[in-house]
Amino acid sequence: MAGLTTLLLPFATLVALSGSAEAAPDAPPKAAAEAAAEATATYAKTQDWGSGFEGKWTVKNTGTAALSSWTVEWDFPSGTRVTSAWDATVTNSGNRWTAKNLGWNGTLAPGASVTFGFNGSGTGNPDNCTLNGESCDGGGQPGDKPPSAPGAPTASDVTETSVKLDWKAATDDKGVKNYDVLRDGAKVATVTGTSYADSGLTKGTDYSYAVQARDTADQTGPASASVKVRTKGGGPDPDPGDKVKLGYFTNWGVYQRNYHVKNIVTSGSAEKITHINYAFGNVQNGRCTIGDSYADYEKAYTADQSVDGVADTWDQPLRGNFNQLRKLKAKYPHIKVLWSFGGWTWSGGFTDAMKNPQAFADSCYKLVEDPRWADVFDGIDLDWEYPNACGLTCDTSGPAVMKTMMQAFRSKFGANNLVTAAITADASPGGKIDSADYGGAAQYTDWYNVMTYDFFGAWDAKGPTAPHSPLTDYPGIPKQGFTSAAAIDKLKAKGVPAKKLLLGIGFYGRGWTGVTQKEPGGTATGPAQGAYEQGIEDYKVLKNSCPSNGTVAGTAYAHCGTNWWSYDTPATVRAKMAWAKEQGLGGAFFWEFSGDTANGELVTAIHEGLK
């Protein structure tokens, strides 16, 4: 059965018999023997991203006697595998998979249930399941399918503390018993009808609601599409005319960099930003897919790591960065979060995806609006490096592909979601800006994040040394058109409104070693050493290890020993923000939070510079 399978298995104590009808001396009392336990093992595919999926088993004791342990076994078709699992020990022999309880979740009292889950590769569903060695044949309800998804709820009678929800009924071959109402991915009520009034809410707060049906066999169907609701009150929303102050948060930053959502709060940055781009989701096989499931929604946070000081529990429906972003938005409701897909490493999937723009946009919408985290995200950011041009890979889709993509995504995501893109700043004659129709695509975007950094760096190992983020031209610049001003001017000339352009700031420096000349234009022997990779280092490190001793083209540089670095400082950031205001730009964005100091010096400079 695709997606959801329920297996009803009888368990009874076996009694050894002699030639007579009497029980053997060591047999249990008759009452215990008759206290037969029944149990179900229910499988659900909770997410599918094409090349892989997330699955969940629920083992429930439906009888009158306790179960002391459980083992679930099943077959997967060739090509389908478990890649990681939680809350059970999962092993395999060929295509036969076995899941055993852990030490703490093996005992199930009558009526109790336990779940375990896994990520898998491939697309297959389990078959030939057994629970504690008993066959599944004859125990279940053959052919009994789970209910369909109900209609998306509609909201009415919204007050400061309550909202009324209505939805179209689900269908089921055996009949629908009731509905679970999900608020921000967590169940808040179970009702028998198709409406519910939720109360006790916080004024001026965003909520996301979905519903899912349960049939008379206690099978739960898929969740409906979600609806977003903002309660009244709580003060006015931020002025939409205010400048955008956006930062990228990377999911891999929670590892070696040890940078978490809570650091946005402790640095004082949360009060000073308006938007966060969560980077990155992947683009594979024509679809948007999860980038790092562990960091995104599985990692358990302790109380001291968490935004609100509350630890995650093992059984909560959402953990990881997504849950921390949810908590951040609850504390700072002015912040909007977009999910960014692609980036330098994962841009190669866009070419294939754009063979069917509508299907691509639909897959991304379903992932962003997944009921488990729909309330976390306020839109999508597409970081294709680069349409109809070369980055890590080359694309030859033609200049119209950018407009086609943004039109498809605006159509799917609608007017109430943000749809943005990170784009090239290469304004050289015949360069990347000239390769795609950014002007035509602008009508469908809320704004562009113009990547006005990484113009020059130690990929040219012998130099010449040059600032990686020059605001303006300067004598001796290695390549014309490689400045922020040139990029903004060219995009305006192509019809992009100034208010839809954000100026990019790098929270890091790029540098060379083997340099004797203090000023730009010197020769080098290779990239300078960085903490994570050669030729690049965070601002928070460089401000102390190699302090700025000069400026050129609106940005700072530093020569210390034989190393030469360029990077932005609070002073140059403020000057760039003043320039952005003069140009009528929509604001600024930066890559990325973890490069800033513990007290958010660079975020503060952006905030103050755009006042």
ABEGO torsion letter per residue (X at the ends): XBGBBBBBBBBBBBBBBBABABBBAABBBAAAAABBBBBBBBBBBABBAGABBBBBBBBBBABABBBABBBBBBBBBBGBBBABBBGBBBBBBEABBBBBBBAAAABBBBGBBBBBBBBBBEABBBBGBBBGGBBABGABBBGBBBBBBBBBBBBBGBBAABBBBBBBBBBBAAEBABBBBBBGGBBABBBABABBBBBGBBBGBBBBBBBBBBBAAGBBBBBBBBBBBBBBEGEBBBBAABBBBBBBBBAAAABAAGBBAAAAAAAGAAAABABBBBOBBBBBGGBBBBABAAAAAABBBBAAABAAGBBBBAABABBEAAAAAAAAAAABAABBBBBBBEEAAAAAAAAAAAABAAAAAAAAAAAAABAAAAAABAEBBBBBOBBGBBBABBBAAEAAAAAAAAAAAAAAAEAABBBBBBBBABABBGBAAAABBAAAAAAABABBBBBBBGABBAABAAOBBBBABBABBBBGBABBGBBAAAAAAAAAAAGBBAAABBBBBBABBBBBBGBABABBGBBBAEBBBBAABBGBBBAAAAAAABBBABBBGGBBBBBBEABBBBBBBAAAAAAAAAAAAAAGBAEBBBOBAAABBAAGAAAAAAAAAAX
